[in-house]
C-alpha cells in the first residue's frame, strides 16, 4: 500500500545524489582549471576580453596585460584559459599578439 510512495521517494533520493556528485565534480574541475592559470598564460575573460596573465595575487585576482603598457585587474574566477577555447578564437588571439610585436613609434611626428 505504501510502496508507490517509497518508490517515488527512492527515485527523488537517487536524483539528488547524482546531482550532488555532478556538482562536486564540476567544482573540482573548476578549482583545477583556476590553479593551472599562471604567469604568461593567454586567457579570455567571461566577457570576451583577451589578455596575458602578468601577475597573480592571493586574494583571487590577476593582472592582465591587454595592450602594451595597459594592465587591468580581474577576478580569477572570471577567466577562461586559452587552451579551452575553440580554434577560431585561439587564432585571433595569436594574431593579436603578432600585432603587438611591433609597438607604434610614438616619437614619430608624421609627415
Buried (B, 14 or more C-beta within 10 A) or exposed (E): EEEEEEEEEEEEEEEEEEEEEEEEEEEEEEEEBBEEBEEEBBBBBEEEBBBBBBEBEEEEBBBBBBEEEEBEEBEBEBBBBBEEBEEEBBEEBEEBEEEEEEEEEEEEEEE
